[in-house]
Amino acid sequence: MLKEISEEFVKGVNAPLDPTLIRKNYGGEKYITGYTVVRLLNKLTNGAWDFTIDKTWVEKCTDKKGEHDIYHMDITLNCYFDDGHGNQLKLSKTGTAGKVLENGAKNASNIYKSLETLALRKAASYFGVGAELWLNEDEVDYFEQEDIEPIWTDELLKEHEETWNTIGNIQNTCELSDEEMNDLVASWNSAYKSLDMIQPQDLAKFADFLNAQLNDGAA
C-alpha cells in the first residue's frame, strides 16, 4: 500500500535521526550506513522505491602521491506515493558520488558497490533521509526551532489578552527593549529564555513579577 503524502507525513520525514543510527568516519564526519538508508527508505515509502544507475565514468587525477583513477556514478532514486486520490505519484531525485581508487589497490571490483551506497545516500538526502547530516550545528538548531509548534495560538493570545496588555504597558512605561525583557524573563525563571517561551499558566506570575519590580523602583 502506497503512503499518502500529508502534513503528518512531511513532519515524520523531517524528524531528526535517532542518534544511534549515526556513525563517524576517521575524519570525524557523520554518516549513516547503506543498510540504514535502505531501512529508512522502506519506512518512508512502505518499500515502494527503486533506483537506476544512469552513468559511470573514470577520471585521472594526479597529486603529490601520484596518479589515481577517480570512479564516478550517477543514480536516480524513485519513490512512489499515493497522491491522495488513489493515484500513484512518482518522485525522483538524483545522486552523484565519486571515489578514488588508490595506488596499489588490487582491483576495482568493490568500488562500484561503494559508489552505489554513496550515491543512494546522497539522493535519499534530497527526500529528507539523513539530510541533517549535511548541516552544521547552527543550521540544525535553526530547523529544529522551525519545527517546534508555537506555544501561543490565536486562541490562547485572546484568552490572555489582558495579561499581555499589562506586560506591554510595563515594557513601554519602563522603555525596555525586547532583549531587556528577555533578560528579566530569565532572571525571573531560568527555565525560560524569552518572553514568548513563557507557558500560558505562568504568564500572570511573570506579570506580577514585573509589577513588583516596577513598584520597587518607584519606591
CNS distance restraints for C-alpha pairs under 8 A (distance, minus, plus):
assign (resid   1 and name CA) (resid  46 and name CA) 7.02 0.50 0.50
assign (resid   2 and name CA) (resid  45 and name CA) 6.80 0.50 0.50
assign (resid   2 and name CA) (resid  46 and name CA) 6.48 0.50 0.50
assign (resid   2 and name CA) (resid  48 and name CA) 6.90 0.50 0.50
assign (resid   2 and name CA) (resid  80 and name CA) 6.90 0.50 0.50
assign (resid   2 and name CA) (resid  81 and name CA) 5.13 0.50 0.50
assign (resid   2 and name CA) (resid  82 and name CA) 5.43 0.50 0.50
assign (resid   2 and name CA) (resid  88 and name CA) 7.73 0.50 0.50
assign (resid   3 and name CA) (resid  44 and name CA) 7.99 0.50 0.50
assign (resid   3 and name CA) (resid  45 and name CA) 6.01 0.50 0.50
assign (resid   3 and name CA) (resid  46 and name CA) 6.63 0.50 0.50
assign (resid   3 and name CA) (resid  81 and name CA) 5.19 0.50 0.50
assign (resid   3 and name CA) (resid  82 and name CA) 5.60 0.50 0.50
assign (resid   4 and name CA) (resid   9 and name CA) 7.68 0.50 0.50
assign (resid   4 and name CA) (resid  81 and name CA) 5.74 0.50 0.50
assign (resid   4 and name CA) (resid  82 and name CA) 4.45 0.50 0.50
assign (resid   4 and name CA) (resid  83 and name CA) 6.10 0.50 0.50
assign (resid   4 and name CA) (resid  84 and name CA) 5.76 0.50 0.50
assign (resid   5 and name CA) (resid   9 and name CA) 5.83 0.50 0.50
assign (resid   5 and name CA) (resid  10 and name CA) 7.12 0.50 0.50
assign (resid   5 and name CA) (resid  81 and name CA) 6.80 0.50 0.50
assign (resid   5 and name CA) (resid  82 and name CA) 6.70 0.50 0.50
assign (resid   5 and name CA) (resid  83 and name CA) 6.61 0.50 0.50
assign (resid   5 and name CA) (resid  84 and name CA) 7.06 0.50 0.50
assign (resid   6 and name CA) (resid  10 and name CA) 6.27 0.50 0.50
assign (resid   7 and name CA) (resid  11 and name CA) 6.34 0.50 0.50
assign (resid   8 and name CA) (resid  12 and name CA) 6.32 0.50 0.50
assign (resid   9 and name CA) (resid  13 and name CA) 6.34 0.50 0.50
assign (resid  10 and name CA) (resid  14 and name CA) 6.29 0.50 0.50
assign (resid  11 and name CA) (resid  15 and name CA) 6.14 0.50 0.50
assign (resid  13 and name CA) (resid  44 and name CA) 7.20 0.50 0.50
assign (resid  13 and name CA) (resid 127 and name CA) 7.85 0.50 0.50
assign (resid  13 and name CA) (resid 128 and name CA) 5.90 0.50 0.50
assign (resid  13 and name CA) (resid 129 and name CA) 6.97 0.50 0.50
assign (resid  14 and name CA) (resid 128 and name CA) 6.08 0.50 0.50
assign (resid  14 and name CA) (resid 129 and name CA) 7.95 0.50 0.50
assign (resid  16 and name CA) (resid 132 and name CA) 7.28 0.50 0.50
assign (resid  17 and name CA) (resid  21 and name CA) 7.03 0.50 0.50
assign (resid  17 and name CA) (resid  22 and name CA) 7.67 0.50 0.50
assign (resid  17 and name CA) (resid 130 and name CA) 6.74 0.50 0.50
assign (resid  18 and name CA) (resid  22 and name CA) 7.40 0.50 0.50
assign (resid  21 and name CA) (resid  32 and name CA) 6.35 0.50 0.50
assign (resid  21 and name CA) (resid  36 and name CA) 7.24 0.50 0.50
assign (resid  22 and name CA) (resid  30 and name CA) 6.44 0.50 0.50
assign (resid  22 and name CA) (resid  31 and name CA) 5.81 0.50 0.50
assign (resid  22 and name CA) (resid  32 and name CA) 5.27 0.50 0.50
assign (resid  23 and name CA) (resid  30 and name CA) 5.55 0.50 0.50
assign (resid  23 and name CA) (resid  31 and name CA) 5.36 0.50 0.50
assign (resid  23 and name CA) (resid  32 and name CA) 5.97 0.50 0.50
assign (resid  23 and name CA) (resid  33 and name CA) 7.85 0.50 0.50
assign (resid  24 and name CA) (resid  28 and name CA) 5.29 0.50 0.50
assign (resid  24 and name CA) (resid  29 and name CA) 5.26 0.50 0.50
assign (resid  24 and name CA) (resid  30 and name CA) 4.47 0.50 0.50
assign (resid  24 and name CA) (resid  31 and name CA) 6.05 0.50 0.50
assign (resid  25 and name CA) (resid  29 and name CA) 5.54 0.50 0.50
assign (resid  25 and name CA) (resid  30 and name CA) 6.67 0.50 0.50
assign (resid  25 and name CA) (resid  31 and name CA) 7.50 0.50 0.50
assign (resid  30 and name CA) (resid 133 and name CA) 6.27 0.50 0.50
assign (resid  31 and name CA) (resid 133 and name CA) 6.67 0.50 0.50
assign (resid  32 and name CA) (resid  36 and name CA) 6.21 0.50 0.50
assign (resid  32 and name CA) (resid  37 and name CA) 6.89 0.50 0.50
assign (resid  32 and name CA) (resid 130 and name CA) 7.35 0.50 0.50
assign (resid  33 and name CA) (resid  37 and name CA) 6.39 0.50 0.50
assign (resid  34 and name CA) (resid  38 and name CA) 6.30 0.50 0.50
assign (resid  34 and name CA) (resid 117 and name CA) 5.34 0.50 0.50
assign (resid  34 and name CA) (resid 118 and name CA) 7.68 0.50 0.50
assign (resid  34 and name CA) (resid 120 and name CA) 7.89 0.50 0.50
assign (resid  34 and name CA) (resid 121 and name CA) 6.87 0.50 0.50
assign (resid  35 and name CA) (resid  39 and name CA) 6.31 0.50 0.50
assign (resid  36 and name CA) (resid  40 and name CA) 6.09 0.50 0.50
assign (resid  37 and name CA) (resid  41 and name CA) 6.06 0.50 0.50
assign (resid  37 and name CA) (resid 120 and name CA) 7.93 0.50 0.50
assign (resid  37 and name CA) (resid 121 and name CA) 6.36 0.50 0.50
assign (resid  37 and name CA) (resid 124 and name CA) 7.39 0.50 0.50
assign (resid  37 and name CA) (resid 129 and name CA) 7.26 0.50 0.50
assign (resid  38 and name CA) (resid  42 and name CA) 6.14 0.50 0.50
assign (resid  39 and name CA) (resid  43 and name CA) 6.25 0.50 0.50
assign (resid  40 and name CA) (resid  44 and name CA) 6.01 0.50 0.50
assign (resid  40 and name CA) (resid 129 and name CA) 6.92 0.50 0.50
assign (resid  41 and name CA) (resid  45 and name CA) 6.06 0.50 0.50
assign (resid  41 and name CA) (resid  46 and name CA) 7.86 0.50 0.50
assign (resid  41 and name CA) (resid  47 and name CA) 6.90 0.50 0.50
assign (resid  41 and name CA) (resid  49 and name CA) 7.39 0.50 0.50
assign (resid  41 and name CA) (resid 124 and name CA) 7.55 0.50 0.50
assign (resid  41 and name CA) (resid 129 and name CA) 7.41 0.50 0.50
assign (resid  42 and name CA) (resid  46 and name CA) 5.13 0.50 0.50
assign (resid  42 and name CA) (resid  47 and name CA) 4.09 0.50 0.50
assign (resid  42 and name CA) (resid  48 and name CA) 7.06 0.50 0.50
assign (resid  42 and name CA) (resid  49 and name CA) 7.55 0.50 0.50
assign (resid  43 and name CA) (resid  47 and name CA) 6.79 0.50 0.50
assign (resid  45 and name CA) (resid  49 and name CA) 6.70 0.50 0.50
assign (resid  45 and name CA) (resid  79 and name CA) 6.66 0.50 0.50
assign (resid  45 and name CA) (resid  80 and name CA) 6.70 0.50 0.50
assign (resid  45 and name CA) (resid  81 and name CA) 6.85 0.50 0.50
assign (resid  48 and name CA) (resid  79 and name CA) 6.10 0.50 0.50
assign (resid  48 and name CA) (resid  80 and name CA) 5.43 0.50 0.50
assign (resid  48 and name CA) (resid  81 and name CA) 7.60 0.50 0.50
assign (resid  49 and name CA) (resid  77 and name CA) 7.33 0.50 0.50
assign (resid  49 and name CA) (resid  78 and name CA) 5.46 0.50 0.50
assign (resid  49 and name CA) (resid  79 and name CA) 4.37 0.50 0.50
assign (resid  49 and name CA) (resid  80 and name CA) 6.03 0.50 0.50
assign (resid  50 and name CA) (resid  77 and name CA) 6.03 0.50 0.50
assign (resid  50 and name CA) (resid  78 and name CA) 5.37 0.50 0.50
assign (resid  50 and name CA) (resid  79 and name CA) 6.77 0.50 0.50
assign (resid  51 and name CA) (resid  75 and name CA) 6.67 0.50 0.50
assign (resid  51 and name CA) (resid  76 and name CA) 5.39 0.50 0.50
assign (resid  51 and name CA) (resid  77 and name CA) 4.31 0.50 0.50
assign (resid  51 and name CA) (resid  78 and name CA) 5.75 0.50 0.50
assign (resid  52 and name CA) (resid  75 and name CA) 5.52 0.50 0.50
assign (resid  52 and name CA) (resid  76 and name CA) 5.36 0.50 0.50
assign (resid  52 and name CA) (resid  77 and name CA) 6.76 0.50 0.50
assign (resid  53 and name CA) (resid  73 and name CA) 7.31 0.50 0.50
assign (resid  53 and name CA) (resid  74 and name CA) 6.14 0.50 0.50
assign (resid  53 and name CA) (resid  75 and name CA) 4.42 0.50 0.50
assign (resid  53 and name CA) (resid  76 and name CA) 6.64 0.50 0.50
assign (resid  54 and name CA) (resid  73 and name CA) 7.57 0.50 0.50
assign (resid  54 and name CA) (resid  74 and name CA) 5.42 0.50 0.50
assign (resid  54 and name CA) (resid  75 and name CA) 5.17 0.50 0.50
assign (resid  54 and name CA) (resid  76 and name CA) 6.85 0.50 0.50
assign (resid  55 and name CA) (resid  73 and name CA) 5.66 0.50 0.50
assign (resid  55 and name CA) (resid  74 and name CA) 5.14 0.50 0.50
assign (resid  55 and name CA) (resid  75 and name CA) 7.11 0.50 0.50
assign (resid  56 and name CA) (resid  71 and name CA) 7.29 0.50 0.50
assign (resid  56 and name CA) (resid  72 and name CA) 5.46 0.50 0.50
assign (resid  56 and name CA) (resid  73 and name CA) 4.46 0.50 0.50
assign (resid  56 and name CA) (resid  74 and name CA) 6.52 0.50 0.50
assign (resid  57 and name CA) (resid  71 and name CA) 5.95 0.50 0.50
assign (resid  57 and name CA) (resid  72 and name CA) 5.30 0.50 0.50
assign (resid  57 and name CA) (resid  73 and name CA) 6.73 0.50 0.50
assign (resid  58 and name CA) (resid  69 and name CA) 6.39 0.50 0.50
assign (resid  58 and name CA) (resid  70 and name CA) 5.49 0.50 0.50
assign (resid  58 and name CA) (resid  71 and name CA) 4.55 0.50 0.50
assign (resid  58 and name CA) (resid  72 and name CA) 6.12 0.50 0.50
assign (resid  59 and name CA) (resid  69 and name CA) 5.73 0.50 0.50
assign (resid  59 and name CA) (resid  70 and name CA) 5.08 0.50 0.50
assign (resid  59 and name CA) (resid  71 and name CA) 6.58 0.50 0.50
assign (resid  60 and name CA) (resid  67 and name CA) 6.86 0.50 0.50
assign (resid  60 and name CA) (resid  68 and name CA) 5.81 0.50 0.50
assign (resid  60 and name CA) (resid  69 and name CA) 4.84 0.50 0.50
assign (resid  60 and name CA) (resid  70 and name CA) 6.14 0.50 0.50
assign (resid  61 and name CA) (resid  67 and name CA) 5.56 0.50 0.50
assign (resid  61 and name CA) (resid  68 and name CA) 5.07 0.50 0.50
assign (resid  61 and name CA) (resid  69 and name CA) 6.18 0.50 0.50
assign (resid  61 and name CA) (resid  70 and name CA) 6.80 0.50 0.50
assign (resid  62 and name CA) (resid  66 and name CA) 5.38 0.50 0.50
assign (resid  62 and name CA) (resid  67 and name CA) 4.21 0.50 0.50
assign (resid  62 and name CA) (resid  68 and name CA) 6.13 0.50 0.50
assign (resid  63 and name CA) (resid  67 and name CA) 6.45 0.50 0.50
assign (resid  67 and name CA) (resid 103 and name CA) 7.67 0.50 0.50
assign (resid  68 and name CA) (resid 100 and name CA) 6.67 0.50 0.50
assign (resid  68 and name CA) (resid 101 and name CA) 6.29 0.50 0.50
assign (resid  68 and name CA) (resid 102 and name CA) 6.08 0.50 0.50
assign (resid  68 and name CA) (resid 103 and name CA) 6.43 0.50 0.50
assign (resid  69 and name CA) (resid 100 and name CA) 5.90 0.50 0.50
assign (resid  69 and name CA) (resid 101 and name CA) 5.41 0.50 0.50
assign (resid  69 and name CA) (resid 102 and name CA) 7.38 0.50 0.50
assign (resid  70 and name CA) (resid  98 and name CA) 6.53 0.50 0.50
assign (resid  70 and name CA) (resid  99 and name CA) 5.53 0.50 0.50
assign (resid  70 and name CA) (resid 100 and name CA) 4.35 0.50 0.50
assign (resid  70 and name CA) (resid 101 and name CA) 6.07 0.50 0.50
assign (resid  71 and name CA) (resid  98 and name CA) 5.55 0.50 0.50
assign (resid  71 and name CA) (resid  99 and name CA) 5.34 0.50 0.50
assign (resid  71 and name CA) (resid 100 and name CA) 6.24 0.50 0.50
assign (resid  71 and name CA) (resid 101 and name CA) 7.22 0.50 0.50
assign (resid  71 and name CA) (resid 111 and name CA) 7.70 0.50 0.50
assign (resid  72 and name CA) (resid  96 and name CA) 7.31 0.50 0.50
assign (resid  72 and name CA) (resid  97 and name CA) 5.69 0.50 0.50
assign (resid  72 and name CA) (resid  98 and name CA) 4.32 0.50 0.50
assign (resid  72 and name CA) (resid  99 and name CA) 6.56 0.50 0.50
assign (resid  72 and name CA) (resid 115 and name CA) 7.23 0.50 0.50
assign (resid  73 and name CA) (resid  96 and name CA) 5.70 0.50 0.50
assign (resid  73 and name CA) (resid  97 and name CA) 5.47 0.50 0.50
assign (resid  73 and name CA) (resid  98 and name CA) 6.53 0.50 0.50
assign (resid  73 and name CA) (resid 112 and name CA) 7.96 0.50 0.50
assign (resid  73 and name CA) (resid 115 and name CA) 6.31 0.50 0.50
assign (resid  73 and name CA) (resid 116 and name CA) 7.33 0.50 0.50
assign (resid  73 and name CA) (resid 119 and name CA) 6.99 0.50 0.50
assign (resid  74 and name CA) (resid  94 and name CA) 7.06 0.50 0.50
assign (resid  74 and name CA) (resid  95 and name CA) 5.82 0.50 0.50
assign (resid  74 and name CA) (resid  96 and name CA) 4.54 0.50 0.50
assign (resid  74 and name CA) (resid  97 and name CA) 6.75 0.50 0.50
assign (resid  74 and name CA) (resid 119 and name CA) 6.76 0.50 0.50
assign (resid  75 and name CA) (resid  94 and name CA) 5.65 0.50 0.50
assign (resid  75 and name CA) (resid  95 and name CA) 5.43 0.50 0.50
assign (resid  75 and name CA) (resid  96 and name CA) 6.52 0.50 0.50
assign (resid  75 and name CA) (resid 116 and name CA) 7.73 0.50 0.50
assign (resid  75 and name CA) (resid 119 and name CA) 6.40 0.50 0.50
assign (resid  75 and name CA) (resid 120 and name CA) 7.06 0.50 0.50
assign (resid  75 and name CA) (resid 123 and name CA) 7.81 0.50 0.50
assign (resid  76 and name CA) (resid  92 and name CA) 6.53 0.50 0.50
assign (resid  76 and name CA) (resid  93 and name CA) 5.73 0.50 0.50
assign (resid  76 and name CA) (resid  94 and name CA) 4.38 0.50 0.50
assign (resid  76 and name CA) (resid  95 and name CA) 6.42 0.50 0.50
assign (resid  76 and name CA) (resid 123 and name CA) 7.29 0.50 0.50
assign (resid  77 and name CA) (resid  92 and name CA) 5.47 0.50 0.50
assign (resid  77 and name CA) (resid  93 and name CA) 5.28 0.50 0.50
assign (resid  77 and name CA) (resid  94 and name CA) 6.05 0.50 0.50
assign (resid  77 and name CA) (resid  95 and name CA) 7.64 0.50 0.50
assign (resid  77 and name CA) (resid 120 and name CA) 7.04 0.50 0.50
assign (resid  77 and name CA) (resid 123 and name CA) 6.26 0.50 0.50
assign (resid  77 and name CA) (resid 124 and name CA) 7.28 0.50 0.50
assign (resid  78 and name CA) (resid  90 and name CA) 6.50 0.50 0.50
assign (resid  78 and name CA) (resid  91 and name CA) 5.74 0.50 0.50
assign (resid  78 and name CA) (resid  92 and name CA) 4.42 0.50 0.50
assign (resid  78 and name CA) (resid  93 and name CA) 6.70 0.50 0.50
assign (resid  79 and name CA) (resid  90 and name CA) 5.74 0.50 0.50
assign (resid  79 and name CA) (resid  91 and name CA) 5.31 0.50 0.50
assign (resid  79 and name CA) (resid  92 and name CA) 6.30 0.50 0.50
assign (resid  80 and name CA) (resid  88 and name CA) 6.54 0.50 0.50
assign (resid  80 and name CA) (resid  89 and name CA) 5.56 0.50 0.50
assign (resid  80 and name CA) (resid  90 and name CA) 4.57 0.50 0.50
assign (resid  80 and name CA) (resid  91 and name CA) 6.36 0.50 0.50
assign (resid  81 and name CA) (resid  88 and name CA) 5.74 0.50 0.50
assign (resid  81 and name CA) (resid  89 and name CA) 5.02 0.50 0.50
assign (resid  81 and name CA) (resid  90 and name CA) 6.43 0.50 0.50
assign (resid  81 and name CA) (resid  91 and name CA) 7.93 0.50 0.50
assign (resid  82 and name CA) (resid  86 and name CA) 5.82 0.50 0.50
assign (resid  82 and name CA) (resid  87 and name CA) 5.62 0.50 0.50
assign (resid  82 and name CA) (resid  88 and name CA) 5.05 0.50 0.50
assign (resid  82 and name CA) (resid  89 and name CA) 5.78 0.50 0.50
assign (resid  83 and name CA) (resid  87 and name CA) 5.60 0.50 0.50
assign (resid  83 and name CA) (resid  88 and name CA) 6.24 0.50 0.50
assign (resid  83 and name CA) (resid  89 and name CA) 5.64 0.50 0.50
assign (resid  93 and name CA) (resid 123 and name CA) 5.52 0.50 0.50
assign (resid  93 and name CA) (resid 124 and name CA) 7.49 0.50 0.50
assign (resid  93 and name CA) (resid 126 and name CA) 6.57 0.50 0.50
assign (resid  93 and name CA) (resid 127 and name CA) 7.51 0.50 0.50
assign (resid  94 and name CA) (resid 122 and name CA) 7.97 0.50 0.50
assign (resid  94 and name CA) (resid 123 and name CA) 5.19 0.50 0.50
assign (resid  95 and name CA) (resid 119 and name CA) 4.77 0.50 0.50
assign (resid  95 and name CA) (resid 120 and name CA) 6.21 0.50 0.50
assign (resid  95 and name CA) (resid 121 and name CA) 7.67 0.50 0.50
assign (resid  95 and name CA) (resid 122 and name CA) 5.16 0.50 0.50
assign (resid  95 and name CA) (resid 123 and name CA) 4.18 0.50 0.50
assign (resid  95 and name CA) (resid 124 and name CA) 7.93 0.50 0.50
assign (resid  96 and name CA) (resid 118 and name CA) 7.76 0.50 0.50
assign (resid  96 and name CA) (resid 119 and name CA) 4.91 0.50 0.50
assign (resid  96 and name CA) (resid 122 and name CA) 6.97 0.50 0.50
assign (resid  96 and name CA) (resid 123 and name CA) 7.67 0.50 0.50
assign (resid  97 and name CA) (resid 115 and name CA) 5.90 0.50 0.50
assign (resid  97 and name CA) (resid 116 and name CA) 7.91 0.50 0.50
assign (resid  97 and name CA) (resid 118 and name CA) 5.77 0.50 0.50
assign (resid  97 and name CA) (resid 119 and name CA) 4.86 0.50 0.50
assign (resid  97 and name CA) (resid 122 and name CA) 7.82 0.50 0.50
assign (resid  98 and name CA) (resid 115 and name CA) 6.72 0.50 0.50
assign (resid  99 and name CA) (resid 111 and name CA) 7.45 0.50 0.50
assign (resid  99 and name CA) (resid 115 and name CA) 6.94 0.50 0.50
assign (resid 101 and name CA) (resid 105 and name CA) 6.78 0.50 0.50
assign (resid 101 and name CA) (resid 108 and name CA) 7.11 0.50 0.50
assign (resid 101 and name CA) (resid 111 and name CA) 7.59 0.50 0.50
assign (resid 108 and name CA) (resid 112 and name CA) 7.46 0.50 0.50
assign (resid 109 and name CA) (resid 113 and name CA) 7.99 0.50 0.50
assign (resid 110 and name CA) (resid 114 and name CA) 6.47 0.50 0.50
assign (resid 111 and name CA) (resid 115 and name CA) 6.13 0.50 0.50
assign (resid 112 and name CA) (resid 116 and name CA) 6.15 0.50 0.50
assign (resid 113 and name CA) (resid 117 and name CA) 6.54 0.50 0.50
assign (resid 114 and name CA) (resid 118 and name CA) 6.31 0.50 0.50
assign (resid 115 and name CA) (resid 119 and name CA) 5.93 0.50 0.50
assign (resid 116 and name CA) (resid 120 and name CA) 5.88 0.50 0.50
assign (resid 117 and name CA) (resid 121 and name CA) 6.02 0.50 0.50
assign (resid 118 and name CA) (resid 122 and name CA) 6.30 0.50 0.50
assign (resid 119 and name CA) (resid 123 and name CA) 6.19 0.50 0.50
assign (resid 120 and name CA) (resid 124 and name CA) 5.97 0.50 0.50
assign (resid 121 and name CA) (resid 125 and name CA) 6.27 0.50 0.50
assign (resid 122 and name CA) (resid 126 and name CA) 7.01 0.50 0.50
assign (resid 123 and name CA) (resid 127 and name CA) 7.26 0.50 0.50
assign (resid 124 and name CA) (resid 128 and name CA) 6.64 0.50 0.50
assign (resid 124 and name CA) (resid 129 and name CA) 5.32 0.50 0.50
assign (resid 124 and name CA) (resid 130 and name CA) 7.52 0.50 0.50
assign (resid 125 and name CA) (resid 129 and name CA) 4.62 0.50 0.50
assign (resid 125 and name CA) (resid 130 and name CA) 5.42 0.50 0.50
assign (resid 125 and name CA) (resid 131 and name CA) 4.51 0.50 0.50
assign (resid 126 and name CA) (resid 131 and name CA) 6.84 0.50 0.50
assign (resid 127 and name CA) (resid 131 and name CA) 7.86 0.50 0.50
assign (resid 128 and name CA) (resid 132 and name CA) 7.90 0.50 0.50
assign (resid 130 and name CA) (resid 134 and name CA) 7.93 0.50 0.50
assign (resid 131 and name CA) (resid 135 and name CA) 7.49 0.50 0.50
assign (resid 132 and name CA) (resid 140 and name CA) 6.60 0.50 0.50
assign (resid 135 and name CA) (resid 139 and name CA) 5.72 0.50 0.50
assign (resid 135 and name CA) (resid 140 and name CA) 6.10 0.50 0.50
assign (resid 136 and name CA) (resid 140 and name CA) 6.28 0.50 0.50
assign (resid 137 and name CA) (resid 141 and name CA) 6.21 0.50 0.50
assign (resid 138 and name CA) (resid 142 and name CA) 6.23 0.50 0.50
assign (resid 139 and name CA) (resid 143 and name CA) 6.38 0.50 0.50
assign (resid 140 and name CA) (resid 144 and name CA) 6.11 0.50 0.50
assign (resid 141 and name CA) (resid 145 and name CA) 6.23 0.50 0.50
assign (resid 142 and name CA) (resid 146 and name CA) 6.32 0.50 0.50
assign (resid 143 and name CA) (resid 147 and name CA) 6.23 0.50 0.50
assign (resid 144 and name CA) (resid 148 and name CA) 6.60 0.50 0.50
assign (resid 151 and name CA) (resid 196 and name CA) 7.76 0.50 0.50
assign (resid 151 and name CA) (resid 197 and name CA) 7.11 0.50 0.50
assign (resid 151 and name CA) (resid 199 and name CA) 7.10 0.50 0.50
assign (resid 152 and name CA) (resid 156 and name CA) 5.77 0.50 0.50
assign (resid 152 and name CA) (resid 157 and name CA) 6.08 0.50 0.50
assign (resid 152 and name CA) (resid 196 and name CA) 7.62 0.50 0.50
assign (resid 152 and name CA) (resid 200 and name CA) 7.74 0.50 0.50
assign (resid 153 and name CA) (resid 157 and name CA) 6.20 0.50 0.50
assign (resid 154 and name CA) (resid 158 and name CA) 6.26 0.50 0.50
assign (resid 155 and name CA) (resid 159 and name CA) 6.20 0.50 0.50
assign (resid 156 and name CA) (resid 160 and name CA) 6.15 0.50 0.50
assign (resid 156 and name CA) (resid 200 and name CA) 7.48 0.50 0.50
assign (resid 157 and name CA) (resid 161 and name CA) 5.61 0.50 0.50
assign (resid 157 and name CA) (resid 164 and name CA) 7.96 0.50 0.50
assign (resid 160 and name CA) (resid 164 and name CA) 6.32 0.50 0.50
assign (resid 160 and name CA) (resid 200 and name CA) 7.70 0.50 0.50
assign (resid 161 and name CA) (resid 165 and name CA) 6.15 0.50 0.50
assign (resid 162 and name CA) (resid 166 and name CA) 6.30 0.50 0.50
assign (resid 163 and name CA) (resid 167 and name CA) 6.35 0.50 0.50
assign (resid 163 and name CA) (resid 203 and name CA) 7.26 0.50 0.50
assign (resid 163 and name CA) (resid 204 and name CA) 6.29 0.50 0.50
assign (resid 163 and name CA) (resid 207 and name CA) 6.91 0.50 0.50
assign (resid 164 and name CA) (resid 168 and name CA) 6.10 0.50 0.50
assign (resid 165 and name CA) (resid 169 and name CA) 6.06 0.50 0.50
assign (resid 166 and name CA) (resid 170 and name CA) 6.34 0.50 0.50
assign (resid 166 and name CA) (resid 207 and name CA) 7.05 0.50 0.50
assign (resid 167 and name CA) (resid 171 and name CA) 6.24 0.50 0.50
assign (resid 167 and name CA) (resid 207 and name CA) 5.87 0.50 0.50
assign (resid 167 and name CA) (resid 210 and name CA) 7.52 0.50 0.50
assign (resid 168 and name CA) (resid 172 and name CA) 6.22 0.50 0.50
assign (resid 169 and name CA) (resid 173 and name CA) 5.98 0.50 0.50
assign (resid 170 and name CA) (resid 174 and name CA) 6.03 0.50 0.50
assign (resid 170 and name CA) (resid 210 and name CA) 7.41 0.50 0.50
assign (resid 170 and name CA) (resid 211 and name CA) 7.73 0.50 0.50
assign (resid 170 and name CA) (resid 214 and name CA) 7.90 0.50 0.50
assign (resid 171 and name CA) (resid 175 and name CA) 5.75 0.50 0.50
assign (resid 171 and name CA) (resid 176 and name CA) 5.11 0.50 0.50
assign (resid 171 and name CA) (resid 177 and name CA) 7.53 0.50 0.50
assign (resid 171 and name CA) (resid 181 and name CA) 7.44 0.50 0.50
assign (resid 172 and name CA) (resid 176 and name CA) 6.54 0.50 0.50
assign (resid 176 and name CA) (resid 180 and name CA) 5.81 0.50 0.50
assign (resid 176 and name CA) (resid 181 and name CA) 6.34 0.50 0.50
assign (resid 177 and name CA) (resid 181 and name CA) 6.24 0.50 0.50
assign (resid 178 and name CA) (resid 182 and name CA) 6.22 0.50 0.50
assign (resid 179 and name CA) (resid 183 and name CA) 6.30 0.50 0.50
assign (resid 180 and name CA) (resid 184 and name CA) 6.32 0.50 0.50
assign (resid 181 and name CA) (resid 185 and name CA) 6.27 0.50 0.50
assign (resid 181 and name CA) (resid 194 and name CA) 7.62 0.50 0.50
assign (resid 181 and name CA) (resid 195 and name CA) 6.98 0.50 0.50
assign (resid 182 and name CA) (resid 186 and name CA) 6.29 0.50 0.50
assign (resid 182 and name CA) (resid 193 and name CA) 6.30 0.50 0.50
assign (resid 182 and name CA) (resid 194 and name CA) 4.47 0.50 0.50
assign (resid 182 and name CA) (resid 195 and name CA) 5.66 0.50 0.50
assign (resid 183 and name CA) (resid 187 and name CA) 6.21 0.50 0.50
assign (resid 183 and name CA) (resid 193 and name CA) 7.57 0.50 0.50
assign (resid 183 and name CA) (resid 194 and name CA) 7.51 0.50 0.50
assign (resid 184 and name CA) (resid 188 and name CA) 6.09 0.50 0.50
assign (resid 185 and name CA) (resid 189 and name CA) 6.13 0.50 0.50
assign (resid 185 and name CA) (resid 190 and name CA) 7.60 0.50 0.50
assign (resid 185 and name CA) (resid 192 and name CA) 6.47 0.50 0.50
assign (resid 185 and name CA) (resid 193 and name CA) 6.58 0.50 0.50
assign (resid 185 and name CA) (resid 194 and name CA) 6.12 0.50 0.50
assign (resid 185 and name CA) (resid 195 and name CA) 6.23 0.50 0.50
assign (resid 185 and name CA) (resid 206 and name CA) 7.53 0.50 0.50
assign (resid 186 and name CA) (resid 190 and name CA) 4.70 0.50 0.50
assign (resid 186 and name CA) (resid 191 and name CA) 7.16 0.50 0.50
assign (resid 186 and name CA) (resid 192 and name CA) 5.66 0.50 0.50
assign (resid 186 and name CA) (resid 193 and name CA) 5.30 0.50 0.50
assign (resid 186 and name CA) (resid 194 and name CA) 7.03 0.50 0.50
assign (resid 188 and name CA) (resid 206 and name CA) 7.37 0.50 0.50
assign (resid 188 and name CA) (resid 209 and name CA) 7.41 0.50 0.50
assign (resid 192 and name CA) (resid 197 and name CA) 5.95 0.50 0.50
assign (resid 192 and name CA) (resid 198 and name CA) 6.19 0.50 0.50
assign (resid 193 and name CA) (resid 197 and name CA) 6.84 0.50 0.50
assign (resid 194 and name CA) (resid 198 and name CA) 7.23 0.50 0.50
assign (resid 198 and name CA) (resid 202 and name CA) 6.42 0.50 0.50
assign (resid 198 and name CA) (resid 203 and name CA) 6.25 0.50 0.50
assign (resid 199 and name CA) (resid 203 and name CA) 6.46 0.50 0.50
assign (resid 202 and name CA) (resid 206 and name CA) 6.47 0.50 0.50
assign (resid 203 and name CA) (resid 207 and name CA) 6.35 0.50 0.50
assign (resid 204 and name CA) (resid 208 and name CA) 6.23 0.50 0.50
assign (resid 205 and name CA) (resid 209 and name CA) 6.26 0.50 0.50
assign (resid 206 and name CA) (resid 210 and name CA) 6.25 0.50 0.50
assign (resid 207 and name CA) (resid 211 and name CA) 6.24 0.50 0.50
assign (resid 208 and name CA) (resid 212 and name CA) 6.17 0.50 0.50
assign (resid 209 and name CA) (resid 213 and name CA) 6.25 0.50 0.50
assign (resid 210 and name CA) (resid 214 and name CA) 6.10 0.50 0.50
assign (resid 211 and name CA) (resid 215 and name CA) 6.11 0.50 0.50
assign (resid 212 and name CA) (resid 216 and name CA) 6.10 0.50 0.50
assign (resid 213 and name CA) (resid 217 and name CA) 6.22 0.50 0.50
assign (resid 214 and name CA) (resid 218 and name CA) 6.26 0.50 0.50
assign (resid 215 and name CA) (resid 219 and name CA) 6.15 0.50 0.50
